[in-house]
Amino acid sequence: MRWTHTPFPADQIETLSRQAGVSPVLAELLSRSGITCPDAATKFLHPGLGELHDPFLLHNVEAGATRLRAAIAGREDIVVLGDYDVDGVSSTALLVSILRRFGLHPRFIVPRRMEDGYGLSRSAIDRALEDGKPRLFVALDCGTNSHEEVEYLLDQGIDVLVVDHHRSKEKTLERGILINPHVYNTADDAPWRNLCTVGLVFKLVHGLLKQLRNENNPVAHRIKLRDYLDLVALGTVADLVPLHGENRILAKQGLKILQSTQRPGLRALMQIAGVKTEHDIMPVDISFRLGPRINASGRLADAALSVELMLSDDERFCDETAQQLDAFNRERQDIERLITEEAEKIIETQFADWPGIVLYGDNWHPGVVGIVAGRVTRKYNRPCVVLGNEGELAKGSGRSIDGINLVDALGTCSDHLRSWGGHPMAVGISLEKTRLDQFRTFFADAVRLQAGNDLHERRLDLAAWLTPDQVRESLMDEICSLHPFGQGNPEPVFGIRGVVLRQRPDVFKGQHFRFNFDDPRGRRLFGVAWKMADRLPPVGQPLDFAVELTWNFFNDRKLLQLELIDWRPSQS
């Protein structure tokens, strides 16, 4: 692993530190995020809902809100179709919740991965229309590229509203209302290009409430939109969108709401997932505990179950459903573990030198391959597409690494694909199995063209170098002001030079180890290294450590802890 650190000019750091009233270390971290003036630092460290822009500045929000307002006034029948991932589930739950507050009873449907495929498919639409044609059909987290499906609905006299954040591959939808800041190439939409769908639904609902409050609608005045930020935080964190701008505001405030959520379904899910509400809820709780369980029903069964969990007030139903999602997640983990082992063997025997990797397994479950793609991408530091068997098609997901845009890469390979879409870091694709070999070659070439030769060696970017005596609780408090960490706002990794261990690290559970060392004043620092027991650092030799700083909650105490990311012989 190659460590890199690009220092900022000392006078720039000193000026920002003095003017913003923060430590030099925090000033360097802010500068690394592009924040170089005190006003911007204050807004970043203390993001408030008052900083959100007028929702009507986002293209078509006013038209979408006006259509929903008419539906409420006319007590219209509405169908809401949302995608089966966390963003789609939270988007559906948010919009349905708000519409119910106004006395409507919208039907909602989530595509079944194995039956309907991805997004606004004809199969999913036909299921949605089995109970009758609605006046309005709302597609969430899908639909931007569904020209034929939208026309099919419109031709039946059904109005269509699409809220989505996926990139447009073709022309813009010609009819219906589309809210998607990636589609309309206007400067006005630029501030919202990184919002995921639940963030866009939040903007739409904000616009709806503004319109209804202007009419003195009593229900609109009673609704506190901040109470719905727990759902917004779920989708925003889970969908790996950059956590800056309005995403940072929505995620930070939403995590606070999630901490004390009044939704019985989320409380039940947090309990069974081991999320302790007495501690601050972090993005990692969504990414590794709540999100996988919400996703599990869509991967192995019907994601509508997760929406029902978000919407239900029935404590017993919520407890039973949370247990069911947990069982689905355990099953998903078992399937995923087997596929990951097979995928790694294939990579190491066939594709060890390929810059971009495409894998296919005839018995691999298409609902799980996205997680496998993420695992092998991280392990081998290369973009990976992992595909499972679906009849004549190979279908699955791709994940990327920093610096490689999958949308651009797949754009050069689109002639070999049946369908594809997604974001720079994550995509879904399908193709005829007969085209696998061709696609594999074209994909590797597309990645090579973007990456050049700087791909195989993992790079560890250090946010700052610290001396051991700087590692204090006061610094940790400052680091916490940078939360939430995630895409676009990574958790800082610090370098510490000249660490000397006086005791052999303590291995536990066969995979991990604990360690400690003293700073120059004799103050002892404690740390842990996860899954590094096969690479113990030596005792009595100067070492450089790359660490993250965390709080360890133990026996009602909050202790500062170092989490070791990498170590090397000291180069100071």
N, C-alpha and C positions, 0 to 999 in steps of 0.2 A: 504494500500500500504506500502510495507516494503522498507525503504530507506537503501541503502548500499553505503559505500565509503571505498575503500582500499587505504590508503595513501602510497606514495612512500617515500623512505629514503630521509630525508632533504638534506643530502650532495649530493645525486645524482641530485636532482632538482636544487640545488644551482650551481653545476658544469655546468649542461647543460644550465642554464640561463646565466651564465657568458660567457661560450664559444660560445654560439649561438647568444648572444646579444638580448635575449628576456626576458620578465618578468618571474618571478617565476610561475605565474599562467599559462602562455603559455607553459613554460617548463614542468609543470605537465601534461597539456593536450597532449603535444607531447609524453611524456613518456607513457601515457596511451594508445597511438596508437602504442607503440612499438618502438618509435624513441628516441634513447638515446645518439646519437653522433651528433655533430654540422653539419657535412657534410650531414647526412641524413635529419636533420632538414631543412637545406637550400633547399635541393631538394624537400622536401615535401611542404614547404611553397611557393616555386617558381617553380612549375612543368612546364617544357618547352618541346616543340615538339622535341628538339634536344636530349631528353632523351629516345625517342622511339627506340626500338631495330630494327635491320635489319629484314624486314618482312620475308625473306627467311629462317630465323631460325625456323619459325612455319611450322610444318610438312604439306607438300603438297601444300603450297602457291606457290612454284616455279612451280609445275606441273599445278596448277590451272591458274596461270598467263600465262604460256606458251600456255595453251589451249585457253584462251581468246585472246591472241596475234595472234594465228593462225586464230581465228574467225574474228578478225578485218582485217587481211591480206586477207582473202578469202571472205570478205563481207557476212558472213554466216547469215542465219536466226537463231535467238536465242529466246527462251522462258524463261522468268524468273518467277518463282512461289515463292511468299513470304507469310509467315503466316499473319494472320489478326490482330495481335496486333501491338503496336507501334514499337517494335523491327523489326518485319517483314516488316511493311510499310516503315520504314526509311531505312532498308537494301535494299528493292526493289528500292526505289527512288534513293538511292546512286548509285547502280550498273547500273540502266537504264540511269541515268544522264551521267555517265562516258562513257558508250558505245555509247550514242548519240553524245557525243563530237567527236567521231571517225567516225561518219557518218553511224553508224548502226541504225537499227530501231527495237530494240528488242520488242517483244510482252510481256506484263506482265499480270499475272493473280493472283488473291488472292482467296483462298478457300472461299466459302460461307458457313458460319457456319452451317446453317440449312440444306443445300442441300449436301454439300461435306464433312462435318465433319471437323476434325482437320488435318492440314498438307498435306503431299503428298499423298492424297487419289486417288484411281482410278477414282473416279467421277471428281475430279478437273483436273486430267491429261487428261481425255477424253475431257473435255471442252477446255483445252489448245490446243488440237490437232485438234479442229474443223476447224481451218483455215489453216491446213496443218502441216506436220511434219517438225520440225526444225532440223538443224544439231546438235544443242547443247541445252540441257535443264538444267537450273540452278535452284536448289531448295535452298531457303534461310529460315533459322530458322525452318527447318523441314527436314525430310528425313533420319536422322541417322539410324532409326529403320525400314525404309520402304524398306525392302529387295525385296519383291515381286514387288512393284511398280517400283523400279529402274530396276529390271530385265525386266519388261514389256517394259520400254522405250529402254533399250539397245538391246533387241531382235528385235526392229523395226529399228535398225541402228542409233539410236539417242544417241549421247554422253551425259553423265550425270556428272554434277559438283554439289556437295552438300556442302553448307556452313552452319554449324549448331553448336549450343552449348549445345544441350540437351544430357543427359547421354545415353550411349549405354546400352540396357538391354540384348542384345544377342551378337552374333558375329559381327565383323566389316563388313561393306559392302565389298564384295569380288571384285566388279567391279565398274568402274566409279572412280571419284576423290572425296575424302571426306576430307574436312578441318574441323576438330573438335578436339580441344586440350583435350577433355575429353576421347577421344577414344584411342589415341595412348599413351600408358603408358611409355613415355620417359621423361627424365629430361629436354630435350630441350623445350618441350611444356608447362612446368610448369608455366613460367611467364604469359601465356595467358589463363590459365584455368578459370579465372574469366571474360574474355571478353564475352559480349553478341554477337549476330550474326552481328549486324551492326559494332561492333569493329573488328570482323574477316573479314568482307567485306572490311573495311578500310585497313586492312593489305594486303588483296588480291589485291586491287586496287593500293596500294602503290607499291607492287611487280610488277604489270603490268606496271606502269609508269616507274619504274626503268629499266625494260627490254626495253621498247620502247625508252626511252631516250638514252640508250646505242646504239640504232640504229639510233639516231639523228632524231627521229620522231618529226616533228615540233609541232604537236598538243600536244604531251606529254609534251614538254617543255613549252607550254603555260598554261597548267593546273596547278593551284595552289591548291594542295590537302587540304590545311587548309580551303579553302572556303567551303568545304563539311562537316566541323566539326559540323555545326549546326544540320545536320541529325544524326551524330554520337552521339551527346549529347542527342538528343531526345530519341533514343533507349536505350542508356546506363543508363540514369536516370530512365526512365519508367520501365525498366526490372528488377530493384532492384538488380543489380549485385554490388558486393563490390567496392566502389569508392576508391581504392588504386592501386598502380602500374600504368600500362598504362591506366587503366580506369580513374584514377584521372587526368592524363594528358589530355586525350581525353575529359572528361567531363568539366574540368575547361576551357580549351581553346575553346571547343565547345560552352559553354555558352556565351563566349565573342563574338563569331561569330554570334550566335543566336540573340544577342543584336542588331546587325545591319544587320541582314540577308537581302539579296537581293532577296530572293524568295517571289514573290507576294503572293503565297499561305500561307506561314508561317506568313507573315505580316498581311494578312487578318484574319487568325485564331487568332493571338495574339490580334488584335484589338477587335474582337467580344468576346474573352475570358477575356478581361480586363487585359491583361498583358501590363504593362506600360514600354515601352522601354527606357524612360528617367531615370528609376531606374535600378540597376543591376538585371539581370534575375537570379533567383535562381532555384534550383531543384524543389522547391515547385510549381513553375509556370508550370513546365512540369507535375509533379505528379497530381496536382489538377485542372489545367486549360487546358493546351494543350493536354496532354495525354488522358484524358477522352473523349474529343471531337474527337480525331483521332480514338480512339477505338470504339466510339459509332456507326459508320457506319458498322463496322464488327460485332458488337453485334446484331444490329437490321436490317441491310440491307446488303450492299456489300462494303467491305473494299477497293475495288479498287478505290472507290471514294476518299479516303484519299490519295492514291498514286497519283492519277491524280491531286489532289490539290498541292502536293509537287512538281510536275513536270511542272505544267502549268505556262506560262508567260502571260496568258490572265487575266488582272485585273478584268474584269467583271465576268468571270467564277469563279475566286478565291473568290470574294466577295459573289457570290451566293452560292458557295459550302460551304464556311465557315458558312454561315447562315444555310444551310441545316444540317451540322454537329452539329451546336449548337442546332437545333430543335431536332435532333436525341438524343442528350445528355440530353435534358430536358425530353424527353419521357423515356429515360433509367432511369433517376433519379426517375420518378414517379413509374415505374415498380419496381425498386430496393427498394424503400421505403416500398411498400406494402409487398414484399417478406421478407425484413428484419424484419418487425413487426411480421410476421407469424413465422419466424425462431426463433426469441427471445422467443416467447411464447412457442414454442415446446421445446426449450432448458430448460427453467425454469420449465416446467411441467414434462418433461420426462428424460432429460439428465443432470440435474444440477450437478451431481457428477461424470460424465464420464470424463476421462482425455483427450480423443480424441472424437470428435463428428462428426457423419455422419447424414446429414439431407436430406430429399427428399420431394418434393412437386409435386403433379401430374399436377398442373397448373403453375409451376414455369418456367420462360423462361430460357433455357440453356445459352443464350447469356449474361445474367445478373448475374448468380449465383456466378461467380468468385468475383465480387465486394461485394456481400452479404457475401461470405466466409471471405473476408478480414475484413469486419465490425464486424462480430460476433467473429472472432478470436481475434481482438483487445479488444473488450468489455469484453469477458469472459476469455481472456488470456489462451486459449487452441487451439490446432490445430483443424480446422474445415474443413470438406468436405461438400459442398452444391451441390445438384444434382437436375436437372430438368427432365422433361419427354420427351423422344424421341422414340416413338414407344415401342418396347419391351425392350428398354434400359433406364437406368437412366444415365444421362450424366451431368458432371459439373466440378467443380474446387475445389481445396483445398488450404488453406493458413496455414502457420505455425507461430510459435513464436521462439524467440531465444533459441537455445539449442535443438530443435527438428528437425531432418532431415526427411522431408517427403519422399524423395527418398528411404531412408533406411526403413522407416516405411511401405511404399507401397510394397517394395520388399518382405516383409514377408507375404503380403496379395495378391500377384499377381495371385495366383490360382483362386481367386474370381473375377478377373477383366477381362473385354474384351480387354481393352487397357488402357494404362496410360503412363505418361511421364512428364518431367519437371525438376524442380530444387529443392534444399533442402527447399526453402521457398514457392514455388508455383508449383502446379501440375494440370494437367488435367486428368480426368479419365472417363471411361464408363464401365458399367457392366449390366448384366441382372437384371431386377427388382427382380426376384426370389431369388437373392443372397444378397439382401440388408441387411437382418438381420445378416447373417453370416459375411459379410464384416464389418458391424458396430462393431461387437464384436471383430473381429481380429484386426481392426484398433485401437480400444481403448486399447487392450492389447499391441500392438506394441508401442503406445505412452507411455503407463505406463512403459514399459520396458526401454525406453530411459530416461524418466523423473524421475523415482523413485517417491518419495512423494513430491518433491519440484515443484509444478506446479500451484496450484490454486491461490495462493496469488501473485498479481502483484508486481514486484520488480522494484524499481526506483534506477538506478545506478547514483550516483552523481559523476561528473567529478572532482569537487573541492569544498571546502568550501571557501566562500568569506566573508569579512567584508563589510558593506555597503559603507565605504569610498573607497573600491577598485572598486566599480561599476562606472566606468568612461568611457568617450568616447575613451580614449587611449586604454583601455582594449578591448572595442568593436572593434576597428580597428585591434587589434591583433587577435581576434576571427575570424574576417572576412578573415584573411589570411589562415584560415583552410578550407574555402569553396573550393569545394562544399561539403555540408553535405549529407549523404545518407547511404545506406547499407554499412557497414564496416567502415564508418566514421560518426558516429552519432553526431547530434548536441549536444553540451555539456549542461548538466543540472547542475546548481550550487546550492549549499545550502547556505542560509544566516541565521545566528542565531540571535535571540534576536530582531526580528522586532516588533515594537509596532505601531499599527495604532491609530492615534488620531482622525480620522474621519471615520464614517461609510462608507463602500464601496458603490459606486454609481452603482446601477443596471441599465442596459440598454437592450432594446429589450427582456426583460423578461428572458433572459438566461445568460447574461454575466455581469461582473462588472468591474469597474475601481477602483483603489486604489492608495494611495500615503503614503509615510512615509519619515521621515528625517533621515539623517545619523548623527553621533555624532557632526558634525560641523554645522548642521542646513541646509545642502543642501538637497533639496527635490528630491526624486526619485518617478517616476510614473510607474504604471504598469496596466496590464489588465489580466483578467482571462476569458477564453472562456468556455462557457457552464458550469459554476460553480456557477450560481446564487442560486442554491439550497443548497449551502454549503458556506455561507459567513463566513469569519474569524471574531472573536470578536474584539472589540475595547478596547484598554487600557491594553491588556495582552501580555506578551512576546511570540512571535511565531517564529517558524522556517519556512522559505519559501524555496521551490524548484522552481527555475525559469530558463527560457532561456532568453538570452539577444538578443534584436533585435533593428533594426532601425525602427522608425515610421515616415513615410513621410507624412507631413500634411502642407497644405498651403505653399508649396515650402520650408518647413523647414525639417531638418532631426534631429529627437529627439531620444535619448536613451530611450528604453522602456523595462520593465521587463514583461515577460509573465509567469504568475503563473501556475505551473504544479500541485503542491500539497502544503498543509500546515499542520502543526501540532503544538500542544503546545510546547513551547521551552523546549528542553532537555539539554540545556547548563548549 
